[in-house]
Amino acid sequence: MSETGEVIENRILSEYCSAVGTDIQAAEAHVRLDGLPGVGTPDPLPSRLATTELAVGAVAAVAVSAGMLAEARGAGEPAGWAVNARRVAASFRGDQLLWRDGVKFPSFAPLSGFFRTNDGWVRTHANYDHHRGRLTGALGLDASADRAALATRLEQLGSTEAEELIRANRGIAVAVRTPDEWRAHPQSAAVAELPLVAVERLGAADVRERGNSRVRGFGLTAPVDGLRPAAGLRVLDLTRVIAGPVATRTLALLGADVLRIDPPHMPEIAAQHLDSGMGKRSALLDLRDQKQRAIFERLLDAAEVVVTGYRPHALDAFGLDAATLAARRPGLVVATLDAWGPAGPWGGYRGFDSIVQAASGISVLEAAVGAAGVPGALPAQALDHATGYLLAAGVLQAVQQQAVQGGSWHVHAHLARTAHALIANSSADGSSQQAANTALDFDDCLAEQETDDGVLRYARPALTSVTRAVEYPNVGGTWGADEPAWA
């Protein structure tokens, strides 16, 4: 249904289809790309790298896998998905465009950002209080230190020295590297071995759905249509920050019952939850408490999909690694997401979009002309969002495989691997359009709704239908306020 060549020419979608074994020609039947930048059409995510192509391709991957899953589940008439570049860009900029009662939410915290060192730059991440405390503690600063104090301290250190010192205290910071420096790093080599997104069979299991019948305790009995190919799927969401929540928000948009579970001792940023929590419910459980763990186990025993977004092995002690989950509940789809991948010297480290941008050379490539060496950034947290959509697409693909051939499945994606794809699929020189970055109007891509949290103005879904409106099933909601139970 696409115009000739549009889908095929998106390199991210082509790479996704190759990774999951889908014929790119077959993909054309499920998605149409609209509003792509070109002559007379401004780039909605202007940057030196091909950020818009990354964003559109990742969302288109969801459309393709959603269409194929709908067919596999007997949904009848396909939805006919449309991926509009401006709608996609608005969704990727969701944190920038989110307002509550006419007030915009703040962006990065004061101690997050780029700082000079005595031989270059570092990028820090201190949006959460516990990360801020680890950062200041690592550098011998008072907990109340301001940005100026942090800048003064970091100027006394080398970039990799600061990186190692902060990481040793479980803080989050990385030396800003050039693309060549990153390619020479052993973690880059480990990342390069990974597929853009992997959909791998974990073990044998019966097909859990035959038409609308329930099989082996799985509850895929909700009515399915082209717009709701994930209807009936119970998705246990164990993710935080942006990438994982974007993946599960996408599954909720497509009809899944998504329940996010967080530990009560790790608070969430309000704007982050409002933007990425749409369509889902959110509850708190402390898995260290025996009674609360029992509630969690009951939820787990009824789930069809489990999505985790913590650093590798962080949840292993609770039996939440992919292999253990699949052995416990044959037929389960387990999706995992992390920053650096499971292998290499950084395989177990924490990481965020901004940190991966800095380490991989993106910040150097995005430096503004005439900025005297000051690193730059993508116009949105595009690694987070794109990886989230790719993970959601992989989940849909795995559910389709389960419906056709049975088995338990593992889906995994990684921010650093998405960064590699962005760099590899961009032209060597890049043409900077950063001057237009703040001049774009997204009003027609936004919606406004009165909620218990006030009047929210937010980005509408990146994925829509060519024939019918597609909106999030519910908007707003307080983080952790729902009951830990399936709908």
KAPE-V64746 format. One line per field, one symbol per residue. ss: DSSP state (A for helix, B for strand, O for the rest). phi: phi as a letter, one per 40 degrees, with the letter a starting at -180 (. if undefined). psi: psi as a letter, one per 40 degrees, with the letter a starting at -180 (. if undefined). A space follows every 10 residues. Layout:
ss->???
phi->???
psi->???
//
This chain:
ss->OOOOOOOOOO AAAAAAAAAA OOOAAAAOOO BBBBOOOBOO BOOOOOOOOO AAAAAAAAAA AAAAAAAAAA AAOOOOOOOO BBBBAAAAAA AAOAAAAOBB OOBBOOOOOO OOBBBBOOOO BBBBOOOOAA AAAAAAAAOO OOOOOOAAAA AAAAOOOOAA AAAAAAAAOO OOBBBOOOAA AAAOOAAAAA AAOOOOOBBB BBBOOOOOBB OOBBOOOOOO OOOOOOOOOO OOOBBBBBOO OOAAAAAAAA AAAOOOBBBB BBOOOOOOOA AAAAAAOOOO BBBBOOOOOA AAAAAAAAAA AOOOBBBBOO OOOOOAAAOO OAAAAAAAOO OOBBBBBBOO OOOOOOOOOO OOAAAAAAAA OAAAAOOOOO OOOOOOOOOO OAAAAAAAAA AAAAAAAAAA AAAAAOOBBB BBBBAAAAAA AAAAOOOOOO OOOAAAOOOO OOAAABBBBB BOOBBBBBBO OOBBBOOOOO OOOOOOOOOO BOOOOOO
phi->.ccdgccdcc ccccccdccb gbcccccccb abbbgccacg bcccbcaccc cccdcccccc ccdccccccd cccgcgcccg cbbccccccc cccdccbcbb fgbccccccd ccicbcbcbi abbbbaccdc cccccccccg ccdcdccccc ccccccbccc ccdccccccg cbaaccbcdc cccccccccc cccccdabbb ccicacccbb gbccbfgcbc bcdbbccbcc dgccbcbbba gbdcdccccc ccdchccbbc bbcccbcbcd cccccbccgb bbbbaccccc cccccccccc cbccbbbbbc cdgcbcccgb ccccccccbd gcbbbbaacb gcbgcbdbcc abdcccdccc gcccccdccg cfgccbacca cccdcccccc cccccdcccc ccccbggbbb baaadccccd cccccbcccg bcbccccccc bbdcbbbbac bcchccbacc dcbabcbbcb bccabghcdg ccccacc
psi->eiihedddeh ddddddddde fhhdddddee ihhifiiahe hiheghidig dddddddddd dddddddddd ddefebhidg ihhhdddddd ddedddehih fehiiibiid ehahiiaeeb iihihfdidd ddddddddef iideiadddd ddddeeiidd ddddddddef ihiihhiidd dddehddddd ddeiidhhhh hdiiiihehh bfihhfeifg eihhadefee hehhhhhfii bddddddddd dddeeihhhh hiheegiihd dddddeehei ihihhheehd dddddddddd eeidhhhifi ihededdefe idddddddgh eihhhihade ieiidedeii iiddddddde eddddehihe efehiaiiei gddddddddd dddddddddd ddddeaiiih hiihdddddd ddddeiiddh hhfddedeei hedeeiihih ieeahhhihi idhiiediih ihdiiahhhe eiigii.
//
